[in-house]
């Protein structure tokens, strides 16, 4: 199994890169595990208490479960991935069964920050975008898709997103084998990455 970690700051375009890779590969043998489904549940906290937690710190991620699931898939086992709600800031209680496939993509802002998880990757990718562009994308996403108001988004960006990016996410770029600038349609990088994946898959068969 080929395991790829794809990281980058909030709003950098990780999901877009993943989707374009999937389009290029045109195969059904790819799984995508999103870090977003592996936030700690914190059922002991109230909604208002969960709302003010720092979700951009590595401690907010249940890396033990994520690593366990990656290893299980690599061992040919089916996993039960939890589903997470950004409305309640908690797991929904539902799960999705995921069977092992030839390629596993693990994507999220912090997926290159954990030393144990890094050991599981065959290829590490960092999607880079200008901080202003990332902020604009974050505002658009959180106000349109997650029902947040502008002041809340800006406050969270200034108090947690920006400092956490500088402390944890940006330095994790040093772990990457490939850095993709995502300020424009970067077809060359996507083509290159897709070719690497295809070539690796051919070698594994």
C-alpha positions as CSV (number, residue, x, y, z in Angstrom):
1,X,0.0,0.0,0.0
2,X,1.2,3.5,-0.9
3,X,0.6,5.9,1.9
4,X,0.7,9.7,1.2
5,X,0.5,12.5,3.7
6,X,-0.8,15.8,2.4
7,X,-0.6,18.8,4.7
8,X,-0.7,22.6,4.4
9,X,-2.2,25.6,6.3
10,X,-5.9,26.2,6.6
11,X,-7.3,27.3,3.3
12,X,-4.1,26.3,1.4
13,X,-6.1,24.1,-1.0
14,X,-5.3,20.6,0.3
15,X,-8.7,19.3,-0.6
16,X,-8.5,20.7,-4.1
17,X,-5.1,19.0,-4.6
18,X,-6.5,15.7,-3.3
19,X,-9.5,15.9,-5.6
20,X,-7.4,16.7,-8.6
21,X,-5.1,13.8,-7.9
22,X,-8.1,11.5,-7.6
23,X,-9.3,12.8,-11.0
24,X,-5.9,12.2,-12.6
25,X,-5.5,8.7,-11.3
26,X,-9.0,7.6,-12.3
27,X,-8.9,4.5,-10.2
28,X,-11.1,3.2,-7.4
29,X,-8.1,2.0,-5.4
30,X,-7.7,5.1,-3.3
31,X,-8.8,5.9,0.2
32,X,-8.7,9.4,1.8
33,X,-8.5,9.8,5.6
34,X,-9.2,13.3,6.7
35,X,-7.7,14.7,9.9
36,X,-11.0,16.5,10.4
37,X,-12.6,13.2,11.5
38,X,-10.0,12.6,14.1
39,X,-10.5,15.5,16.5
40,X,-10.8,14.5,20.1
41,X,-14.5,14.1,21.1
42,X,-14.4,15.9,24.5
43,X,-17.9,14.7,25.5
44,X,-17.3,15.9,29.1
45,X,-17.3,19.5,27.9
46,X,-20.3,21.7,27.1
47,X,-20.8,23.1,23.6
48,X,-19.7,26.6,24.8
49,X,-16.5,25.1,26.3
50,X,-15.8,23.1,23.1
51,X,-16.3,26.2,21.0
52,X,-13.3,27.9,22.6
53,X,-10.8,25.0,22.4
54,X,-7.7,25.4,20.2
55,X,-8.4,23.1,17.2
56,X,-5.2,24.0,15.5
57,X,-2.8,22.5,18.1
58,X,-1.6,19.0,17.5
59,X,-3.1,18.0,20.9
60,X,-6.6,18.5,19.5
61,X,-6.1,15.5,17.2
62,X,-6.5,11.9,18.3
63,X,-3.3,10.8,16.6
64,X,-3.3,7.5,18.5
65,X,-6.6,6.5,16.7
66,X,-5.4,7.9,13.3
67,X,-2.1,6.0,13.5
68,X,-4.0,2.8,14.6
69,X,-6.3,3.2,11.6
70,X,-3.5,3.8,9.1
71,X,-1.6,0.7,10.4
72,X,-4.8,-1.4,10.3
73,X,-5.4,-0.5,6.6
74,X,-1.8,-1.2,5.8
75,X,-2.3,-4.6,7.4
76,X,-5.3,-5.3,5.2
77,X,-7.9,-4.7,7.9
78,X,-11.2,-2.8,7.6
79,X,-11.5,0.3,9.9
80,X,-14.5,2.1,11.4
81,X,-13.7,5.8,10.8
82,X,-15.5,8.2,13.2
83,X,-17.5,11.1,11.7
84,X,-17.0,14.6,13.2
85,X,-19.4,17.6,13.3
86,X,-18.0,21.1,13.2
87,X,-21.4,22.4,14.3
88,X,-21.3,20.6,17.7
89,X,-17.4,20.3,17.8
90,X,-17.9,16.6,18.6
91,X,-18.1,13.2,17.0
92,X,-21.6,12.3,15.7
93,X,-21.5,8.8,17.0
94,X,-21.7,7.4,13.4
95,X,-18.9,5.6,11.6
96,X,-17.9,4.8,8.1
97,X,-16.4,1.4,7.2
98,X,-13.3,1.7,5.1
99,X,-11.7,-1.3,3.4
100,X,-8.0,-1.2,2.5
101,X,-7.1,-0.2,-1.0
102,X,-3.8,0.3,-3.0
103,X,-3.4,4.0,-2.1
104,X,-4.1,5.8,1.2
105,X,-4.1,9.6,1.3
106,X,-4.0,11.1,4.8
107,X,-4.8,14.9,4.6
108,X,-5.0,17.7,7.1
109,X,-3.2,20.7,8.5
110,X,-1.3,18.7,11.1
111,X,-0.7,15.4,9.4
112,X,3.1,16.1,9.0
113,X,3.6,17.2,12.6
114,X,3.4,13.8,14.3
115,X,6.7,11.8,14.4
116,X,5.0,8.4,14.6
117,X,2.6,9.2,11.8
118,X,5.5,10.4,9.6
119,X,6.9,6.9,9.8
120,X,3.8,5.5,8.0
121,X,4.1,7.6,4.9
122,X,5.8,6.7,1.6
123,X,5.4,10.2,0.3
124,X,4.9,13.5,2.1
125,X,3.4,16.6,0.4
126,X,2.9,20.1,1.6
127,X,0.5,22.5,-0.1
128,X,1.7,26.1,0.2
129,X,-0.4,29.2,-0.2
130,X,0.1,32.9,0.7
131,X,-1.3,33.8,4.2
132,X,-3.7,36.4,2.8
133,X,-5.1,33.9,0.3
134,X,-5.5,31.3,3.0
135,X,-7.4,33.8,5.3
136,X,-9.8,34.8,2.4
137,X,-10.5,31.1,1.8
138,X,-11.0,30.4,5.5
139,X,-13.5,33.3,5.8
140,X,-15.4,32.1,2.8
141,X,-15.6,28.5,4.0
142,X,-16.4,29.2,7.7
143,X,-19.1,31.8,6.9
144,X,-20.7,30.0,4.0
145,X,-20.3,26.3,5.0
146,X,-20.0,26.3,8.8
147,X,-22.3,29.2,9.8
148,X,-19.7,31.3,11.6
149,X,-19.9,35.1,11.7
150,X,-17.0,37.2,10.4
151,X,-15.9,38.5,13.8
152,X,-15.6,34.9,15.1
153,X,-13.6,33.8,12.1
154,X,-11.2,36.7,12.4
155,X,-10.8,36.4,16.2
156,X,-10.0,32.7,15.8
157,X,-7.5,33.4,13.0
158,X,-5.7,36.0,15.1
159,X,-5.7,34.1,18.4
160,X,-5.1,30.5,17.3
161,X,-4.9,29.8,13.6
162,X,-2.0,32.2,12.8
163,X,0.2,31.4,15.8
164,X,-0.4,27.7,15.5
165,X,0.4,27.8,11.8
166,X,3.7,29.5,12.6
167,X,4.5,27.2,15.5
168,X,3.5,23.8,14.0
169,X,2.2,23.8,10.5
170,X,4.7,25.9,8.6
171,X,7.7,24.0,10.2
172,X,6.2,20.7,9.1
173,X,6.9,21.8,5.5
174,X,10.5,20.6,6.3
175,X,9.2,17.1,6.4
176,X,7.7,17.2,2.9
177,X,9.2,15.4,-0.1
178,X,7.2,17.7,-2.4
179,X,6.0,21.2,-1.9
180,X,3.1,22.4,-4.1
181,X,2.6,26.2,-4.5
182,X,-1.2,26.5,-4.8
183,X,-1.6,30.2,-5.7
184,X,-2.8,29.2,-9.2
185,X,-3.8,26.2,-11.2
186,X,-0.7,24.1,-10.7
187,X,-1.2,21.3,-13.2
188,X,2.5,20.5,-13.5
189,X,2.7,19.6,-9.8
190,X,-0.5,17.5,-9.9
191,X,0.7,15.7,-13.0
192,X,4.0,15.0,-11.4
193,X,2.4,13.7,-8.2
194,X,-0.1,11.5,-10.1
195,X,2.8,10.1,-12.2
196,X,4.8,9.3,-9.0
197,X,1.8,7.5,-7.5
198,X,1.1,5.5,-10.7
199,X,4.7,4.5,-11.0
200,X,4.8,3.4,-7.4
201,X,1.6,1.4,-7.9
202,X,3.0,-0.4,-10.9
203,X,6.0,-1.4,-8.9
204,X,3.8,-2.8,-6.1
205,X,2.0,-5.1,-8.5
